[in-house]
C-alpha cells in the first residue's frame, strides 16, 4: 500500500508509514510542514519502488553508505564537506575516480596531493570498502595522488634544547610528554589524571588516532618537564596557560590539523629558537613525534617496542625511523639527559619513582 503521512496525537513532525514493494517503512520526515512532508513521501516511495525493481546496488546512495560507516565506528573527521558535495541523492554506484576528481577540484582546488589523499580519497575509500563488504556495491579501487618522498624532519638533541629553552610552563608540560612518549597532540591533550601513572613513568592513552588504547612510557627527563607547573588532581592532565581544558573536540570538528590546539605557543617558541616555519626543515607539532621515534630507536634498537608504543598498525611508517639517525645519536641524547633504554622496554622501570605533584 502507498505510504501515508501521520502525526502523533495530531501534532509535531509527520511520519511515513506503509509498505512499498514488500518493504515496511516507518520513519520521521523531520518536518511538521505538510507540503514538505508530502514531497518527502513522494520521493521516499519512488526510491523504494526503484530499489525494488533495480536492486539495492543500483540505488543505494553514498549518504546511506556513509551513515552505515559512521554507525559502525568509522572516522568522520573529514566527511562533512564530502557529504555536502555529493548530497543526499548521489548513488554509490556513481562514485568512482571521475567523481572523486570532480570532488577534489571543488573541495580542495589548491591542496597538496597528500592532503587530497588524506582528507578526500581515504575516507571515501573506507566507505566504499565497507559498502562492498556489506554487498551494497561492487569493489571500487580509487587512485591516490602521487606524493613526493620527503625527508622526515626530526630534531637533534641540540635543536630540541634550544627549542625547550623558549617553552612556557604549560607548553613545556605538553611537549615533555610528547617527546617522552611519541603521543600525538590530541592523544596528549585528552590524557586524564586517572590514567597518568607518575610513580612508574607510564600513561594509558584512551583516545587515540586508531581508536585502540595503548600504554606508553616516558623517561625521567620527560617527567621533569611534565612537572614544570603543578599538575591537576582530576580531569585532563594538560591545561592551557589559563588553566582551562583544551577543546580538542572543536578542533577535530573543524577539520583543522591535530596541532592547532597548541599552535600559538608552539609557533612563538619555534620562532624564538630560530627553527624553520616553512620549507623542508619546517618544525611542526608532529615533528615531535618524528623526533621521539628517531631518538627511541637510536637508543633501544627495538623495532617491536617502537611499533607498540607508537601505536602504528603497520610497520611501513615506523620503518623510516630505523634509517635516519647518525651512529652517535644515542650518546648525544644521554649527554642531554635523555635515556629511553628503560622507558622503551616493557619490563618494570628501574629508575627511582617519580613524585606525584599535588
C-alpha positions as CSV (number, residue, x, y, z in Angstrom):
1,X,0.0,0.0,0.0
2,X,1.2,3.5,-0.6
3,X,2.9,5.5,2.2
4,X,0.7,7.6,4.4
5,X,1.6,10.7,6.5
6,X,0.7,10.6,10.1
7,X,1.3,12.7,13.2
8,X,1.5,11.6,16.8
9,X,-1.5,13.0,18.6
10,X,-2.2,15.2,15.6
11,X,0.9,17.4,16.2
12,X,4.6,17.5,15.7
13,X,6.6,16.1,12.8
14,X,4.9,14.0,10.2
15,X,5.8,10.3,10.0
16,X,5.9,8.0,6.9
17,X,4.0,4.7,7.4
18,X,3.3,1.9,5.0
19,X,4.5,-0.9,2.8
20,X,6.1,-0.4,-0.6
21,X,7.1,-3.3,-2.7
22,X,7.3,-5.6,0.3
23,X,9.3,-3.2,2.5
24,X,7.7,-1.9,5.7
25,X,8.5,1.8,6.2
26,X,8.0,3.8,9.3
27,X,10.2,6.9,9.8
28,X,10.0,10.6,10.6
29,X,10.1,13.1,7.9
30,X,11.8,15.6,10.2
31,X,9.2,18.3,9.4
32,X,5.8,19.4,10.6
33,X,5.1,21.2,7.4
34,X,2.6,19.1,5.4
35,X,3.8,20.3,1.9
36,X,7.4,19.5,2.7
37,X,6.4,16.1,4.3
38,X,4.3,15.3,1.2
39,X,7.3,15.9,-1.0
40,X,9.4,13.6,1.2
41,X,6.7,11.0,1.0
42,X,6.6,11.0,-2.8
43,X,10.4,10.8,-3.0
44,X,10.7,8.1,-0.5
45,X,8.0,6.0,-2.2
46,X,9.7,6.5,-5.6
47,X,13.1,5.4,-4.2
48,X,11.6,2.3,-2.6
49,X,9.9,1.3,-5.8
50,X,13.1,1.9,-7.8
51,X,15.2,-0.1,-5.3
52,X,12.7,-3.0,-5.5
53,X,12.9,-3.1,-9.3
54,X,16.6,-2.4,-9.9
55,X,18.1,-3.8,-6.7
56,X,20.0,-2.3,-3.8
57,X,23.4,-2.0,-5.6
58,X,21.8,0.2,-8.3
59,X,20.0,2.5,-5.9
60,X,21.8,2.8,-2.6
61,X,23.2,6.3,-2.0
62,X,26.6,7.4,-0.9
63,X,25.0,9.2,2.0
64,X,23.3,5.9,3.2
65,X,26.7,4.1,2.9
66,X,28.4,6.9,4.8
67,X,25.8,6.6,7.6
68,X,26.4,2.9,7.9
69,X,30.2,3.6,8.0
70,X,29.8,6.1,10.8
71,X,27.4,3.9,12.8
72,X,30.0,1.1,12.6
73,X,32.6,3.4,14.3
74,X,34.2,4.8,11.2
75,X,36.2,8.1,11.3
76,X,34.0,11.1,10.5
77,X,36.5,13.9,10.8
78,X,36.7,14.7,7.1
79,X,33.3,13.6,6.0
80,X,31.1,16.8,6.3
81,X,32.4,18.6,3.2
82,X,32.3,15.3,1.3
83,X,28.7,14.6,2.2
84,X,27.7,18.2,1.4
85,X,29.4,17.8,-2.0
86,X,27.7,14.6,-3.0
87,X,24.4,15.4,-1.4
88,X,21.7,13.0,-0.3
89,X,20.9,11.5,-3.7
90,X,24.2,10.6,-5.3
91,X,24.2,6.9,-5.9
92,X,27.0,4.8,-4.5
93,X,27.4,3.3,-8.0
94,X,28.3,6.7,-9.3
95,X,31.3,7.1,-7.0
96,X,34.5,6.4,-8.9
97,X,37.7,8.1,-9.9
98,X,36.0,10.6,-12.1
99,X,33.6,11.6,-9.3
100,X,36.5,11.8,-6.9
101,X,38.4,14.0,-9.3
102,X,35.5,16.4,-9.5
103,X,35.2,16.4,-5.7
104,X,38.9,17.2,-5.4
105,X,38.6,20.1,-7.8
106,X,35.6,21.5,-5.9
107,X,36.7,20.9,-2.3
108,X,40.5,21.1,-2.4
109,X,41.4,23.1,-5.5
110,X,44.8,24.3,-4.1
111,X,45.6,21.4,-1.8
112,X,48.7,19.3,-1.9
113,X,48.4,15.6,-3.1
114,X,48.9,14.3,0.4
115,X,46.0,16.5,1.7
116,X,43.7,15.2,-1.0
117,X,44.7,11.6,-0.2
118,X,44.2,12.1,3.5
119,X,41.1,14.2,3.6
120,X,39.2,13.0,0.5
121,X,40.3,9.7,-1.0
122,X,41.0,7.9,2.2
123,X,37.5,8.5,3.8
124,X,35.7,7.8,0.5
125,X,37.7,4.6,0.0
126,X,36.8,3.5,3.6
127,X,33.1,4.0,2.9
128,X,33.3,2.1,-0.4
129,X,35.2,-0.8,1.1
130,X,32.7,-1.3,3.9
131,X,29.8,-0.9,1.5
132,X,31.3,-3.6,-0.8
133,X,31.8,-5.9,2.2
134,X,28.1,-5.4,3.0
135,X,27.0,-6.2,-0.5
136,X,25.9,-2.6,-1.3
137,X,28.2,-2.1,-4.2
138,X,30.9,-3.7,-6.3
139,X,34.5,-3.2,-5.0
140,X,36.0,0.1,-6.2
141,X,39.7,1.0,-6.2
142,X,40.4,4.7,-6.2
143,X,43.6,6.1,-7.5
144,X,45.6,8.0,-4.9
145,X,47.6,11.1,-5.8
146,X,51.3,10.7,-6.2
147,X,53.2,12.2,-3.3
148,X,56.8,13.2,-3.5
149,X,59.0,11.4,-1.0
150,X,60.0,13.8,1.8
151,X,62.9,13.7,4.2
152,X,61.4,13.1,7.7
153,X,62.1,16.1,9.8
154,X,63.3,15.4,13.4
155,X,65.1,17.5,15.9
156,X,68.6,16.9,17.1
157,X,69.2,17.0,20.8
158,X,70.9,20.3,20.4
159,X,67.9,21.7,18.4
160,X,65.5,20.5,21.0
161,X,67.4,22.1,23.9
162,X,67.3,25.4,22.1
163,X,63.6,24.9,21.5
164,X,62.8,23.8,25.0
165,X,64.5,26.9,26.4
166,X,61.7,29.0,24.9
167,X,58.8,27.0,26.2
168,X,56.2,28.5,28.5
169,X,55.4,26.2,31.5
170,X,52.2,24.9,30.0
171,X,53.9,24.1,26.7
172,X,56.9,22.5,28.4
173,X,54.5,20.1,30.1
174,X,52.8,19.1,26.8
175,X,55.9,18.8,24.7
176,X,57.7,17.0,27.5
177,X,55.0,14.3,27.4
178,X,55.0,14.2,23.6
179,X,58.8,13.9,23.3
180,X,58.8,11.3,26.1
181,X,56.1,9.0,24.7
182,X,55.5,9.8,21.0
183,X,51.9,10.7,21.7
184,X,50.1,12.9,19.1
185,X,48.8,16.3,20.2
186,X,45.2,15.1,20.5
187,X,46.2,12.0,22.4
188,X,48.2,14.1,24.8
189,X,45.6,16.8,25.4
190,X,42.9,14.1,26.0
191,X,45.1,12.3,28.7
192,X,43.3,12.2,32.1
193,X,44.9,12.3,35.5
194,X,43.2,8.9,36.2
195,X,45.4,7.2,33.6
196,X,48.7,9.0,34.3
197,X,51.0,6.9,36.5
198,X,53.9,9.1,37.5
199,X,55.2,6.6,40.0
200,X,56.1,4.2,37.2
201,X,56.6,6.6,34.3
202,X,53.5,5.3,32.4
203,X,50.3,6.7,30.9
204,X,47.4,5.0,29.3
205,X,46.2,6.8,26.2
206,X,42.5,6.1,25.8
207,X,41.6,8.5,22.9
208,X,44.0,7.5,20.2
209,X,44.1,8.0,16.4
210,X,43.2,4.4,15.6
211,X,40.8,4.0,18.5
212,X,42.9,1.5,20.3
213,X,44.0,2.4,23.8
214,X,47.7,2.0,24.4
215,X,50.1,2.2,27.3
216,X,53.1,4.5,26.9
217,X,56.3,5.0,28.9
218,X,58.3,8.1,29.4
219,X,61.9,8.7,30.7
220,X,62.7,10.7,33.8
221,X,63.7,13.8,31.8
222,X,60.2,13.9,30.3
223,X,58.6,13.5,33.7
224,X,60.5,16.5,35.0
225,X,59.3,18.6,32.1
226,X,55.7,17.4,32.7
227,X,56.0,18.9,36.3
228,X,57.1,22.4,35.1
229,X,54.0,23.6,36.9
230,X,51.5,21.9,39.3
231,X,49.6,19.1,37.7
232,X,45.8,18.9,38.4
233,X,44.4,16.2,40.6
234,X,41.4,15.4,38.5
235,X,40.3,15.8,34.8
236,X,42.7,16.5,31.9
237,X,46.4,16.4,32.8
238,X,47.4,19.2,30.5
239,X,45.7,22.6,30.6
240,X,46.0,25.9,28.7
241,X,48.2,28.7,30.1
242,X,44.9,30.0,31.7
243,X,44.3,26.7,33.5
244,X,41.5,25.6,31.2
245,X,40.9,22.3,29.5
246,X,41.6,22.1,25.7
247,X,38.6,21.7,23.4
248,X,40.0,19.1,21.2
249,X,36.5,18.2,20.0
250,X,36.1,21.6,18.4
251,X,39.5,21.2,16.6
252,X,38.5,17.8,15.2
253,X,35.1,19.0,14.2
254,X,36.6,22.0,12.3
255,X,38.8,19.7,10.2
256,X,42.0,21.5,11.4
257,X,45.3,19.7,11.9
258,X,45.9,18.0,15.2
259,X,48.4,20.6,16.4
260,X,46.0,23.5,16.1
261,X,45.3,23.4,19.8
262,X,48.8,24.5,20.8
263,X,49.6,26.5,17.6
264,X,50.2,29.9,19.2
265,X,52.5,28.9,22.0
266,X,54.4,26.4,19.7
267,X,54.9,28.9,16.9
268,X,56.3,31.6,19.4
269,X,58.8,29.1,20.8
270,X,59.8,27.9,17.4
271,X,60.5,31.5,16.2
272,X,62.4,32.4,19.3
273,X,64.6,29.2,18.9
274,X,65.3,30.1,15.3
275,X,63.7,26.9,13.9
276,X,62.1,26.9,10.4
277,X,58.4,27.6,10.0
278,X,58.3,26.7,6.3
279,X,60.2,24.6,3.7
280,X,61.7,21.1,4.1
281,X,63.1,22.0,7.6
282,X,59.8,23.2,8.9
283,X,59.1,22.2,12.6
284,X,55.5,21.4,13.5
285,X,53.9,19.7,16.5
286,X,54.0,16.4,14.6
287,X,57.8,16.8,14.3
288,X,57.9,16.0,18.0
289,X,56.5,12.5,17.2
290,X,59.1,12.0,14.5
291,X,61.8,13.1,17.0
292,X,60.6,10.7,19.7
293,X,60.6,7.8,17.3
294,X,64.1,8.6,16.0
295,X,65.5,9.0,19.5
296,X,63.8,6.0,20.9
297,X,65.0,3.6,18.2
298,X,68.6,5.1,18.3
299,X,68.9,4.1,22.0
300,X,66.8,0.9,22.0
301,X,67.1,-0.7,18.6
302,X,63.9,-2.4,19.4
303,X,61.5,-2.1,16.4
304,X,58.7,-4.1,18.1
305,X,58.7,-1.8,21.1
306,X,58.7,1.2,18.8
307,X,55.6,-0.1,16.9
308,X,53.7,-0.9,20.2
309,X,54.5,2.3,21.9
310,X,53.9,4.5,18.8
311,X,50.6,2.9,18.1
312,X,51.2,2.2,14.4
313,X,49.1,-0.6,12.9
314,X,51.6,-1.4,10.2
315,X,55.4,-1.2,10.0
316,X,55.6,0.9,6.9
317,X,55.5,4.3,8.5
318,X,57.6,3.4,11.5
319,X,60.2,1.7,9.4
320,X,61.7,5.1,8.3
321,X,63.0,5.8,11.8
322,X,65.4,2.8,11.6
323,X,67.4,4.5,8.9
324,X,67.8,8.2,9.6
325,X,69.7,8.6,12.8
326,X,73.5,9.0,12.9
327,X,75.5,6.5,14.9
328,X,76.4,9.0,17.7
329,X,72.8,10.0,18.5
330,X,72.3,7.6,21.4
331,X,75.3,9.0,23.3
332,X,74.4,12.6,22.5
333,X,70.9,12.0,23.9
334,X,72.5,10.7,27.1
335,X,74.6,13.8,27.4
336,X,71.4,15.9,27.4
337,X,69.7,13.7,30.0
338,X,67.5,11.6,27.6
339,X,67.5,7.9,28.4
340,X,64.9,5.8,26.6
341,X,66.6,2.5,27.3
342,X,64.4,1.8,30.3
343,X,61.3,3.7,29.3
344,X,61.2,2.0,26.0
345,X,61.1,-1.6,27.3
346,X,58.0,-3.3,28.6
347,X,59.6,-4.5,31.9
348,X,59.5,-2.6,35.1
349,X,61.3,0.7,35.4
350,X,64.5,0.7,37.3
351,X,64.6,4.5,37.7
352,X,63.6,6.0,41.1
353,X,59.8,6.5,41.5
354,X,58.6,9.9,40.3
355,X,56.9,12.3,42.6
356,X,53.2,13.0,42.0
357,X,52.6,16.7,42.2
358,X,49.6,17.6,44.2
